Each structure stands twice: as structure tokens, then as C-alpha cells.
Amino acid sequence: MIHIITLSNPQLADLFVNYMATQHVRIHTQVESQQVSLWLEDQQQLEMVEKELKTFLREPFHPRYQAASWQAGNPQSTGIKYRPSFSLKNMVQQSGPLTVLVVILCVLIYIWQQVVGDYDVMIHLAWPYDESLNLEIWRYITPAFVHFSLTHIAFNLAMWWYLASQTEQKLGTGKLFVIMLVSALFSNWAQSLFTESNFGGLSGVVYALIGYVGLTGLRHPEKGIGVPTGLIIFSIIWIVAGQMGALGDSIANAAHFAGFLIGLLMALWDNRHQLSRRS
């Protein structure tokens, strides 16, 4: 048998194997840890399979691949359970130290706010509200960890855990740290242009991860990260609605837009070599 490719996303492996079955091509799967190796049985079909694989990797969620699982009659499975989008048990198992650390940090700061009040916390963590504070460099990042309601922190941490855990597991803690640091700085700066130091929340970083993980998953699904297309579309609609004033003044519109933009730009930069080779 001939090795075709190794994928870190078992769902994609199943989709391709079942699609090729409808093309009368038999591909075997071999599971190693959380990766799936695909092996071709008939060497004479190699050229056709490689061509189909290139097309598949460009648009893995095209309806024709989804339909193939039903057309195959007896669809194959890699045997790996797919990660549920918001399974707490699965998220804990597959998260990394930075993902967990940020959650703990945000929760501790939120508890601190409930004890002493938002004002006393913001005195120490807000974006520099006076020139004398410009050298307190933590202030350029820490507004991302401050939240002003239970709903605010719950939503942001749920999205953070979903996006950050897969990024840290597949791309490493260092990569997640860079994305978090750059997007927090950039989105905080953008929001400070409109509301000075009166803002907070992890949503700018979350939007950056939506942009980064979404674009990387669409262009290079073999990396094993991705978000539903519906979430990307909803995020864009939310940004547009916020910019139009439909969501009120309490929404950090500038942070959302800046975070999403920097996430897309970082994804383009990190995948520039793959894009060049494909061109």
C-alpha cells in the first residue's frame, strides 16, 4: 500500500475516504495517537487520488464530500471521536496550560472586581489613562482580562476555551501566546482611540482567534484547527452591526474589528509559504 497523507483531523479523513469510495477507490486508515494516516490500496490509482486530494484540501466542507458519506452505503470511520464544540470534559482534556491560565486569571480578576468594585480594579489594570502611567506596560494587555458582568465573562471564556484549546494543542503554546499578546495589544489600542481607558474584555482576542483559526482551517485543514463557517459569518455580521450602532454604545466595536483584522493578517503571514507554493 502507498501512503497518501497524514491528517490530524479525523473528520476530514473520514470525509475523504468515503468520497473516494464513491469513486471506486479503496483507501485504508491507520490511527496513530490523534492522527490518521491514509493508505492507497491500488498503486495505479495514485495519480487520480493525489489530484482529488488537492481539490479536497482546498474545500473540504463542500457538500459533495458530506453527501459521499451517505452515498458510500457503509461509511468508514477512523474510530476517533470528534471533539464536541462545547464539551467541557473534552475541552479540559485537550486544552493547554496557557488556555487554562487565562481562564483562571479572568475568573480571579472578576472575583476581585466583585469584592472591591470595578473602579478600584481598573485603577490598577486599565489602559493608561494618564501620561504618568505610560511606562506601566502591563496596562496595554490587562484590559483584556477584565469583565463587567457574568454574561460577559461566561461568553468570552467559552469562546476562548473552544478556540484557544485547539490552537494550543495543534500549533503550540508559543503560537497561542503570540496571537493572544499581539491581538490584546492591537485591539486594546484600537478601542482606546474611542473610549480612552473605559473598556475591558477578552472579545478582541476571541475575534482574533476566530479570524486566525477560521482562515487557517479553511486554507489548510490538515493543520487540525477550524471553526464552523456559520460562526465566521455571524462574527462578521456582529462587527458590521456594531459599526452601524445597532448594538448600542456598550459594545467594544473597535476591539472586535481590530482583533478580527489582526487575526486574519497573522493567519495570512503564518501561511504565506504554503500560499506561495500553491501559486
C-alpha positions, 0 to 999 in steps of 0.5 A: 500500500502507498501512503497518501497523507497524514491528517490530524483531523479525523473528520476530514479523513473520514470525509475523504475516504468515503468520497473516494469510495464513491469513486471506486477507490479503496483507501485504508486508515491507520490511527496513530495517537490523534492522527490518521494516516491514509493508505492507497490500496491500488498503486495505479490509482495514485495519480487520480487520488493525489489530484482529488486530494488537492481539490479536497484540501482546498474545500473540504466542507463542500457538500459533495464530500458530506453527501459521499458519506451517505452515498458510500452505503457503509461509511468508514470511520477512523474510530476517533471521536470528534471533539464536541464544540462545547464539551467541557470534559473534552475541552479540559482534556485537550486544552493547554496550560496557557488556555487554562491560565487565562481562564483562571486569571479572568475568573480571579480578576472578576472575583476581585472586581466583585469584592472591591468594585470595578473602579478600584480594579481598573485603577490598577489594570486599565489602559493608561489613562494618564501620561504618568502611567505610560511606562506601566506596560502591563496596562496595554494587555490587562484590559483584556482580562477584565469583565463587567458582568457574568454574561460577559465573562461566561461568553468570552471564556467559552469562546476562548476555551473552544478556540484557544484549546485547539490552537494550543494543542495543534500549533503550540503554546508559543503560537497561542501566546503570540496571537493572544499578546499581539491581538490584546495589544492591537485591539486594546489600542484600537478601542482606546482611540474611542473610549480612552481607558473605559473598556475591558474584555477578552472579545478582541482576542476571541475575534482574533482567534476566530479570524486566525483559526477560521482562515487557517482551517479553511486554507489548510485543514490538515493543520487540525484547527477550524471553526464552523463557517456559520460562526465566521459569518455571524462574527462578521455580521456582529462587527458590521452591526456594531459599526452601524450602532445597532448594538448600542454604545456598550459594545467594544466595536473597535476591539472586535474589528481590530482583533478580527483584522489582526487575526486574519493578517497573522493567519495570512503571514503564518501561511504565506509559504504554503500560499506561495507554493500553491501559486 
